[in-house]
Amino acid sequence: MDKLLLVDDEPDVLSLLKLVLEAEGYQVVVASSGEEAIKLTQVEAPDIILLDLMMPGMSGLETCRWIKKEPRTRDVPVIVFSALGREVDRKLSSEAGASAHITKPFNNTGLITEVRRCLNESRGWRFSRRLGVEHSKLTGRKILVEIEPCTQYERIVRDFALECSFLKESVVIITKDSSGVHQVLEGDQGVSFMNPERTSQLLSVLRGFEGPLSVVIDTLSDLVLLGKQSGDGLYGFVQEALEALNEPRVTVLFLLNPSAHNLMEVARVRGIFSNHLVCGKEGLSTTRLA
């Protein structure tokens, strides 16, 4: 489900809107001030932010400007709501980076419609904009993504999968049924799952998809634990997977927890890839994209 950060200094408004949004299937995190909202954006990685403009202390406009300056949050859609509905107020909201300005009092249907619209519009670029590239520049690349411990990499994978699906690419996630990646993507349209037990059938399965195809392998470390690597251990499995997935139409994220392997093994695998990302506590960063 999509995660919303709801920000308002009025407890009654927070409680009511939280109930309305949760009834629509959203996961809702609340904040009662701009300062608290900024802290939560770093911890919760929301998909969208609903922000009251008139708050004591840090105003909604100031909060929105801060969110749009930070690399980790600048691409998160922000919907502001306020009793001020003049054209000048809407212009100030837009200049601060807001995707929409809703005037109080508003009806729940109108709010949900705006939330859906902003989320849908953001799906086609949420992952690629984190990297500062157009999605077309990622197509066909085989990318090693190193995962630092205690990071919310599942949401990064979801951004990638939904962006690809939004752009009409087939998406296959190779992961265990119990994994966090499976949980955050389960039910999303355009996403198929493959259990790691079937990786020996990878090539034949891929032949069932026509056109652009995006694959996520979650994770190389899990495949090693399952004993699914062949040849020269982890290195051998990666080589075989790259050979099976070498078509230009196929984009692949190879997820790796480097702390689960010895340094020499990790260095050897890194040497295979010309495209390398790191998912750490500061978000997604690029080591190199050839």
C-alpha positions in Angstrom: 0.0 0.0 0.0 1.0 3.6 -0.5 2.2 5.5 2.6 0.9 9.0 3.3 2.3 11.5 5.7 -0.5 13.6 7.0 0.5 16.9 8.7 -1.9 19.2 10.6 -1.8 20.9 14.0 -5.5 20.1 14.8 -5.9 16.7 16.4 -9.5 16.4 15.3 -8.6 17.0 11.7 -5.7 14.4 11.9 -8.0 11.8 13.4 -10.8 12.3 10.9 -8.6 12.3 7.8 -6.5 9.4 9.0 -9.7 7.3 9.3 -10.9 8.4 5.8 -7.5 7.6 4.2 -7.0 4.3 5.9 -10.5 3.3 4.8 -9.2 3.8 1.2 -6.4 1.3 1.9 -3.5 3.8 2.5 -1.0 3.5 5.3 -1.1 6.8 7.2 1.6 8.4 9.3 0.7 11.6 11.2 2.6 14.7 12.3 1.3 17.8 14.2 4.0 20.3 13.1 6.3 21.1 10.2 9.3 20.2 12.3 7.9 16.8 13.1 6.9 16.3 9.5 10.5 16.9 8.3 11.9 14.3 10.8 9.3 11.7 9.6 10.0 12.2 5.9 13.5 10.9 6.6 12.4 7.9 8.7 9.1 6.9 7.0 9.9 7.6 3.3 6.3 8.5 2.4 4.9 8.2 -1.1 2.9 11.4 -0.8 2.5 14.2 1.8 -0.7 16.0 2.8 0.2 19.3 4.4 -1.8 22.0 6.2 -0.4 25.5 5.4 -1.5 27.3 8.6 0.5 25.9 11.5 2.3 27.5 14.4 6.1 27.4 14.3 7.2 26.2 10.9 4.5 27.0 8.3 3.3 24.6 5.7 5.0 26.7 2.9 8.3 26.6 4.8 7.9 22.8 5.3 7.1 22.2 1.6 10.1 24.2 0.5 12.4 22.2 2.8 10.9 18.9 1.5 11.5 20.0 -2.1 15.1 21.0 -1.4 16.1 17.7 0.1 17.4 15.1 -2.4 15.6 12.2 -0.6 12.2 13.9 -0.7 12.2 16.4 -3.5 10.2 14.1 -5.8 7.6 13.2 -3.2 4.2 14.8 -4.2 2.9 17.3 -1.7 -0.8 18.2 -1.5 -1.4 21.3 0.6 -4.7 22.3 2.1 -5.7 25.6 3.6 -8.7 27.9 4.3 -6.9 30.4 2.0 -8.0 29.8 -1.6 -7.1 33.0 -3.4 -5.2 32.8 -6.6 -2.1 34.3 -4.9 -2.3 31.5 -2.3 -2.4 28.8 -4.9 0.5 30.5 -6.7 2.6 30.5 -3.5 1.8 26.8 -3.0 2.9 26.0 -6.5 6.1 28.0 -6.2 6.9 26.1 -3.0 6.7 22.9 -5.0 3.2 21.6 -4.1 1.5 19.4 -6.6 -2.0 20.5 -5.6 -3.8 23.1 -3.4 -7.1 22.2 -1.8 -9.2 24.7 0.0 -10.9 24.0 3.3 -13.6 22.9 3.8 -13.2 20.1 1.3 -15.1 16.9 0.8 -13.4 13.5 1.2 -14.1 12.4 -2.3 -12.2 15.4 -3.7 -9.3 14.8 -1.4 -9.1 11.1 -2.4 -9.3 12.0 -6.1 -6.3 14.4 -5.7 -4.3 11.8 -3.8 -4.8 9.2 -6.5 -4.0 11.7 -9.3 -0.8 12.8 -7.7 0.3 9.2 -6.9 -0.5 8.1 -10.4 1.4 11.0 -12.0 4.5 10.2 -9.8 4.7 6.5 -10.6 6.3 7.0 -14.1 9.4 8.7 -12.8 9.7 8.1 -9.0 12.7 5.7 -9.3 14.6 7.2 -12.2 14.4 10.8 -10.8 16.1 9.6 -7.6 19.0 8.8 -9.8 18.7 12.0 -11.9 18.2 10.2 -15.2 15.4 9.5 -17.7 13.9 6.1 -17.4 14.9 5.3 -21.0 18.6 5.5 -19.8 18.0 2.6 -17.5 16.4 0.3 -20.1 18.5 -2.8 -20.8 21.0 -2.2 -18.0 22.0 -4.9 -15.6 22.5 -3.1 -12.3 24.0 -4.2 -9.0 22.2 -2.7 -6.1 24.1 -3.0 -2.8 21.8 -2.9 0.3 23.1 -1.6 3.5 21.6 -3.2 6.7 18.5 -1.6 8.3 17.4 0.3 5.2 14.0 0.5 3.6 15.1 -1.0 0.3 11.7 -2.6 -0.2 10.2 0.8 -1.1 13.0 1.5 -3.5 12.2 -1.8 -5.3 8.5 -0.9 -5.3 9.3 2.5 -6.9 11.3 0.7 -9.6 8.6 -1.9 -10.2 5.7 0.5 -10.3 7.6 2.9 -12.6 8.3 0.1 -15.0 4.7 -1.1 -14.9 3.4 2.4 -15.4 5.5 2.6 -18.6 4.0 -0.6 -19.9 7.0 -2.9 -19.1 6.4 -6.4 -17.8 7.8 -6.8 -14.3 9.1 -10.0 -12.6 10.2 -10.0 -9.0 12.3 -13.0 -7.9 11.8 -13.2 -4.2 10.5 -15.4 -1.4 6.8 -15.4 -0.6 7.6 -14.2 2.9 9.9 -11.3 1.9 9.3 -7.7 2.6 9.5 -6.9 -1.1 6.7 -9.4 -1.8 4.6 -7.8 0.9 5.0 -4.2 -0.4 4.2 -5.2 -4.0 1.6 -7.8 -3.5 -1.6 -6.8 -5.2 0.0 -4.1 -7.5 -1.0 -4.5 -11.1 1.5 -5.4 -13.7 3.9 -7.2 -11.2 4.6 -10.9 -11.4 6.4 -13.0 -8.8 8.8 -15.9 -9.1 10.0 -18.0 -6.2 13.8 -18.4 -6.0 13.2 -22.2 -6.1 12.4 -21.7 -9.9 15.5 -19.7 -10.9 16.8 -22.7 -12.9 13.8 -22.1 -15.2 14.6 -18.4 -15.5 15.4 -18.3 -19.2 12.3 -20.3 -20.2 10.0 -18.1 -18.1 11.4 -14.9 -19.6 10.5 -16.2 -23.1 6.9 -15.9 -22.0 7.1 -12.1 -21.9 7.2 -9.9 -25.0 8.5 -6.4 -25.2 10.5 -4.5 -22.5 10.9 -6.6 -19.3 12.2 -5.5 -15.9 13.5 -8.1 -13.4 14.4 -7.7 -9.7 16.5 -10.4 -8.0 15.8 -10.2 -4.3 18.4 -11.0 -3.2 21.6 -12.7 -4.4 22.4 -13.4 -0.7 19.1 -15.3 -0.3 19.9 -17.4 -3.4 23.2 -18.4 -1.9 21.5 -19.5 1.3 19.1 -21.5 -0.7 21.9 -23.2 -2.5 20.8 -22.0 -5.9 24.1 -20.7 -7.0 26.1 -22.9 -9.3 29.6 -23.0 -10.7 31.8 -20.6 -8.9 29.5 -19.7 -6.0 27.9 -16.2 -5.9 30.2 -15.1 -8.8 29.2 -18.1 -10.9 25.4 -17.5 -10.3 25.7 -13.8 -11.3 27.6 -14.8 -14.5 25.0 -17.4 -15.4 22.1 -14.9 -14.7 23.7 -12.2 -16.8 24.1 -14.6 -19.7 20.4 -15.7 -19.4 19.2 -12.1 -19.2 21.5 -10.5 -21.7 18.8 -9.3 -24.1 18.8 -5.5 -24.6 15.0 -5.4 -23.8 15.6 -6.8 -20.3 16.5 -4.5 -17.4 17.7 -6.2 -14.2 18.3 -5.1 -10.6 20.6 -7.6 -8.8 20.1 -6.9 -5.0 23.1 -7.8 -2.8 23.7 -7.5 0.9 27.5 -7.2 0.9 27.7 -7.7 4.7 26.5 -11.3 4.1 29.7 -12.2 2.1 33.4 -11.9 2.4 35.1 -8.8 1.0 36.9 -10.7 -1.8 33.7 -12.3 -3.0 31.9 -8.9 -3.0 34.7 -7.2 -4.8 34.7 -9.9 -7.5 31.0 -9.5 -8.1 31.3 -5.7 -8.2 33.9 -6.1 -10.9 31.3 -7.7 -13.2 29.0 -4.7 -13.3 29.4 -1.4 -15.1 26.2 -0.2 -13.4 26.3 0.0 -9.6 23.9 1.6 -7.0 23.9 1.7 -3.2 20.8 1.8 -1.1 21.8 3.2 2.3 20.4 5.2 5.1 20.6 8.3 3.0 18.5 6.7 0.3 19.5 5.6 -3.2 22.8 6.8 -4.6 24.7 6.1 -7.8 28.2 4.7 -7.7 28.3 4.5 -11.5 25.9 4.2 -14.4 27.7 3.5 -17.6 
